[in-house]
Amino acid sequence: MKRKIIALMLAALFLAAPAFAESNRETPSEAVTKAPVRATSTPVPDDMPYEMPYEIKVDYTNQITTVYDSVTGEIVRQMICSAGEEGSEFAEGVYYLPANARDTDRTEWAYIHKYNCYVKYVTRIKGGYLFHSVPFHSKKLTKLDSYAWYSMGSAVSHGCIRLVPEDAEWIAKNCLEGTRVTIYRSNEVDEELRQSLALGVPGEQYGDYSLDAPEKYKLATVTEESGATLFSGKKSGGESIYIKIPLGSEVYVTRTDKYYYHVKYQYLTGVVPKKHLEIVE
């Protein structure tokens, strides 16, 4: 009798076990219908309509950032930019602007510790990749990195999308969390469009970059046969910038030191050894 009771109890436990296991297992239909996680800054379900007012597209080929009206498709703002140099560019794809990750996101100034420079109006795309202004050597408008300014339209950044300060500010204030950003290569150079967006001399708020006031400066010509060496500062990463000025070229001397002339040349500023120049009387 005892054997029968034990056998019946074991049989009951055996029959109940599968039911317990199945209650903790996904059915095939449940496993398939679960929505995949989207690998973007701000996940947005595929079946949800896009409701942000703007959409941004960054064309690596032409180094142009374009903002579109997401309803009409019309261009709202188009800007020359400087995206990542080869090997450090941000991956092509579709992203959605996230919420601010730091107190300095979308504010007037932010310090980039890695490159020891300041930028204006950071808008985070994903992780450490940002929209921001061209760099400044310090937290002053007059400390603009002129090399970065005149490199706009070329892939020279460390991965972020550089813009002129006014454009960076516009994106920070108008393209809010959830705005779609598409980074791509058109593979077709539009030189006419690039030239139409090319930058000129920085505005007066960034200091005196004009060359139309010769009465303020002394005119000099390059007499060094191999060309004059202009030291124009350092890149945001700390690398010195040297420009070769060809023999016979004209520069404006703005100040004189013991061994160097401070000069302006083709909207660049810097110092040149005195022995490389001759003042025009």
C-alpha positions in Angstrom: 0.0 0.0 0.0 2.8 2.4 1.0 4.6 1.7 -2.4 1.4 2.6 -4.3 1.0 5.9 -2.4 4.7 6.8 -3.1 4.4 5.9 -6.7 1.2 8.0 -7.1 3.0 11.0 -5.4 6.0 10.8 -7.7 3.8 10.5 -10.8 1.9 13.7 -9.7 5.2 15.6 -9.3 6.5 14.4 -12.7 3.3 15.6 -14.5 3.3 19.0 -12.8 6.9 19.8 -13.7 6.4 20.6 -17.4 3.6 23.0 -16.6 5.9 24.9 -14.2 8.6 25.2 -16.7 6.4 26.4 -19.6 4.9 29.1 -17.4 8.4 30.8 -17.4 9.1 30.4 -21.1 8.3 32.8 -24.0 6.1 31.3 -26.6 7.5 31.5 -30.2 5.0 34.3 -31.1 6.0 36.4 -28.1 9.7 36.2 -28.9 9.1 37.3 -32.5 6.8 40.2 -31.8 9.0 41.9 -29.2 10.2 45.3 -30.7 14.0 45.4 -31.3 16.0 48.0 -29.6 17.1 50.8 -32.0 20.8 51.6 -31.9 20.5 55.3 -31.9 20.9 58.1 -29.4 17.2 58.3 -28.5 15.3 55.1 -29.4 12.1 55.8 -31.4 9.7 53.0 -32.3 9.6 52.4 -36.0 5.8 52.6 -36.1 5.6 56.0 -34.4 5.2 59.1 -36.7 8.1 61.6 -36.7 6.7 64.7 -35.1 9.7 67.0 -34.7 9.6 70.2 -36.7 13.1 69.8 -38.2 15.4 67.1 -39.6 19.2 67.5 -40.0 21.3 65.9 -42.7 25.1 66.1 -42.7 26.8 65.4 -46.1 30.4 64.3 -45.5 31.2 64.6 -49.2 30.5 68.3 -49.4 31.0 69.1 -45.7 27.6 70.7 -45.6 24.9 70.5 -42.9 21.3 71.1 -44.0 18.2 71.6 -41.8 14.9 70.7 -43.4 11.3 71.4 -42.5 10.1 67.9 -41.6 6.6 68.6 -43.0 7.3 70.4 -46.3 10.8 69.1 -46.9 12.0 72.6 -47.6 15.5 73.8 -46.6 15.3 75.9 -43.5 19.0 76.5 -43.0 22.1 75.3 -44.9 25.6 75.6 -43.5 29.2 74.9 -44.3 30.7 72.6 -41.7 33.9 70.6 -40.8 33.2 67.0 -40.0 35.7 64.4 -38.9 39.0 63.9 -40.6 39.6 60.4 -42.1 39.8 57.8 -39.4 38.0 59.9 -36.8 34.7 60.7 -38.5 31.4 59.8 -36.8 29.8 56.7 -38.3 27.3 57.3 -41.0 23.7 56.5 -40.1 20.5 57.8 -38.6 20.5 59.2 -35.0 18.1 61.0 -32.8 19.3 63.9 -30.6 19.2 62.8 -26.9 18.4 64.8 -23.8 21.2 67.0 -22.5 23.9 64.8 -20.9 25.8 67.7 -19.2 25.1 71.1 -17.8 27.1 72.7 -20.7 25.0 71.1 -23.4 23.2 73.7 -25.5 24.7 76.5 -23.5 26.9 79.4 -24.7 30.3 77.9 -23.7 31.7 74.5 -23.2 35.3 73.4 -22.4 36.7 70.4 -24.4 39.2 69.0 -21.9 40.8 66.5 -24.3 41.8 69.3 -26.8 42.2 72.2 -24.3 39.8 74.5 -26.1 36.4 76.1 -25.8 33.5 75.8 -28.1 30.1 77.4 -28.2 26.6 75.8 -28.2 27.2 72.1 -27.9 24.4 69.8 -29.2 25.0 66.2 -28.5 24.4 63.7 -31.3 25.5 60.5 -29.6 28.1 60.0 -26.8 31.1 62.3 -27.4 30.0 63.3 -30.9 28.6 66.8 -31.1 27.5 69.7 -33.1 29.5 72.7 -31.9 31.2 75.9 -33.0 34.7 76.2 -34.3 37.1 76.2 -31.4 38.4 79.1 -29.4 41.7 79.3 -27.5 40.0 80.8 -24.5 36.5 81.8 -23.4 36.5 85.0 -25.4 35.1 85.7 -28.9 38.4 87.4 -29.8 40.3 84.2 -29.2 38.8 82.4 -32.3 41.0 79.6 -33.7 41.5 81.2 -37.1 43.0 78.1 -38.6 39.8 76.2 -37.7 37.7 79.0 -39.2 39.5 78.9 -42.6 39.4 75.1 -42.6 35.6 75.1 -42.7 34.5 73.0 -45.6 37.3 70.5 -45.0 37.3 67.3 -42.9 39.7 68.4 -40.2 37.7 67.9 -36.9 38.3 65.2 -34.4 34.9 63.6 -35.1 32.4 66.3 -34.1 30.5 68.5 -36.6 32.0 72.0 -36.4 29.9 75.0 -37.4 30.2 78.8 -37.2 29.0 80.0 -33.8 25.7 81.4 -35.2 24.8 78.1 -36.9 25.8 76.1 -33.8 23.5 78.4 -31.7 20.6 78.0 -34.1 20.8 74.2 -33.9 21.1 74.2 -30.1 18.0 76.4 -29.7 15.8 75.0 -32.4 16.6 71.3 -33.0 15.6 69.7 -29.7 15.6 66.3 -28.2 14.2 63.7 -30.7 15.3 65.6 -33.8 16.5 63.1 -36.5 20.1 63.5 -37.8 21.2 61.6 -40.9 25.0 61.4 -41.5 25.9 60.2 -45.0 28.0 60.7 -48.1 26.4 62.0 -51.3 29.5 61.0 -53.3 28.8 63.9 -55.6 30.8 67.1 -55.1 28.6 70.2 -55.6 31.3 72.9 -55.9 28.9 75.6 -56.7 27.0 75.0 -53.5 30.2 74.8 -51.5 31.4 78.1 -52.8 28.1 79.8 -52.1 28.4 78.7 -48.4 32.2 79.4 -48.1 33.2 81.6 -45.3 34.8 85.0 -45.6 36.7 87.1 -43.1 35.4 86.5 -39.5 33.1 89.2 -38.3 34.3 92.2 -36.2 33.1 90.5 -33.0 35.9 88.0 -33.4 38.6 90.6 -33.6 40.4 92.5 -36.4 40.9 90.2 -39.3 40.5 92.9 -42.0 43.3 93.8 -44.5 41.7 96.9 -45.8 43.4 99.4 -43.5 47.0 99.6 -44.7 47.4 102.9 -42.9 47.4 100.9 -39.6 50.1 98.5 -40.8 53.4 98.5 -42.7 53.5 96.6 -46.0 56.3 94.1 -46.3 57.4 91.6 -49.0 58.9 88.1 -48.6 62.6 88.2 -49.5 63.6 84.7 -48.3 64.1 82.6 -51.4 62.6 79.5 -49.9 59.6 81.5 -48.6 58.8 83.0 -45.2 57.6 80.7 -42.4 54.5 82.0 -40.7 53.7 80.6 -37.3 50.0 81.1 -36.8 49.3 79.4 -33.5 48.3 75.9 -32.6 45.4 73.6 -33.5 42.9 72.7 -30.8 44.9 69.5 -30.2 48.1 71.4 -29.5 49.9 70.9 -32.9 51.8 74.0 -34.1 50.6 75.5 -37.4 53.2 76.7 -39.9 52.3 78.3 -43.2 54.8 78.8 -46.0 54.5 82.3 -47.6 56.0 82.3 -51.2 58.9 84.6 -52.2 57.6 88.0 -53.3 54.3 87.8 -51.4 53.0 90.8 -49.6 52.1 90.9 -45.9 51.1 93.5 -43.4 53.2 94.0 -40.3 51.1 94.9 -37.3 53.8 94.8 -34.6 57.5 94.4 -34.2 59.5 92.3 -31.7 63.2 91.8 -31.4 63.4 88.9 -33.8 59.9 88.6 -35.3 57.3 90.6 -37.2 53.7 90.1 -36.2 51.9 89.9 -39.6 48.6 89.4 -41.4 48.6 87.2 -44.5 45.6 86.1 -46.5 43.4 86.7 -43.4 45.7 84.6 -41.2 47.7 86.2 -38.4 51.0 85.0 -36.9 54.7 85.8 -36.6 57.5 85.7 -39.2 61.3 85.9 -38.6 62.4 89.5 -39.5 65.1 88.1 -41.8 62.4 86.7 -44.1 60.8 90.1 -44.8 61.6 93.5 -46.1 59.5 96.5 -45.2 58.3 98.5 -48.2 59.1 102.2 -47.6 
